[in-house]
Amino acid sequence: MRSWPSPFIPDIPGHGPAVRVHDTARGELVTLEPGPVAGLYVCGITPYDATHMGHAATYVTFDVLGRALRDAGHEVRYVQNVTDVDDPLLARAVRDGVDWIHLADRETSLFREDMTALSVIAPDHYLGVTESIDLIVADVEALLANGMAYRVDTPDAVEADGRDVYLDISQRPGFGDLSGLTREEMLPIFGERGGDPERAGKRDPLDPLLWRAERADEPSWDGATLGRGRPGWHIECTALAVRYLGMPFTVQGGGTDLVFPHHEMSAVQGCALTGTRPFAQVYMHQAMVAFEGEKMSKSKGNLVLVSALRAAGVDPMVIRLALLDHHYRTEWEWTDADLHRATQRLAGWRTALSGNGGAPAGGLLAKLRERVADDLDTPGALALVDAWAVRTLEHGGTELGAPGLVARAVDRLLGVRV
Ligand code: ZN
């Protein structure tokens, strides 16, 4: 699938330190040691509503991670999926009386525009489910062949012998290691987030769907020995990560609402498929963003859309700065004050950066790198640039070239074009 044009990443002298982040599975900070190439997989959108501030926070966070890894001297291989066929997308298309393909195309296009505007580096592989069917089918067939998956009778399947396929979770050691949840805690969350614990014929209520046999009035694809149907939700990310990054890859990322079941299931499926562990070395999660007192979500309808702000004339770099002003592990609520503060900040930086001279910037570079590499402390990084801008504006610029260096550093490390 076409992604979007990546922004230019300016060079600055030297290298950043090794990157330390918080691993959800271990519950502590760990230093990433990816070797020459870091593999980054971030779960993409289900394209039935435009990019809201919660999405934007996630993709900007992992963009900053990619920038820190590059600055530390690693090459970054970045994979992102698009869940362009799934129950919520189909339900929205029916509700709105539109073709699901057009809905997915329209919302994916808008997402690409938002990512471009926000200066997010594009994935190397950007893939929809609908263009990865053959890969997913082969993986589900392999899971059936190695005894890790099983078929369940499906009376409402279109094909007489059509049957759904599930992963046999009870066979998997390590299930629950990522989320740290007990079975009792998992069951209700599984039901709320796309799972089907009540489905008759499953060996374990928590077993995730791998392949859904064709039903009437639902899109379907040729599944070879699986029969016609479409993939379950989690297997797309397993298949793409294993195929394009290999296991174990460096970081699996997404919002905290993906920890369970999505990331837990993606990981356990990857281990079942390859017979190796772990799926990813580190699992990183962006905290939820609220609006008007509740988590921003499509189901609640309390969305602040990047595209709506852009249409209202808000500079995308203001949006990016507003996001960076909150640490990725801290839940926060979007308010107009965020927008106001970021607008003032960008204006101040632009004034300070517009001269030929500025306050000395050599020390600032090292400190900025240190903040970003320290669990992506973007609020700390912004405060450092603020302090430099104040010194420059109050005392005038004595160091020729300093503004250019700071502008390049802010662009390279934080993705903020000033
Ligand atoms: Zn995913």
Boltz pocket constraint, residues with backbone or C-beta under 6 A from the ligand:
constraints:
  - pocket:
      binder: B
      contacts: [[A, 42], [A, 43], [A, 44], [A, 81], [A, 233], [A, 234], [A, 237], [A, 262], [A, 266]]
      max_distance: 6.0
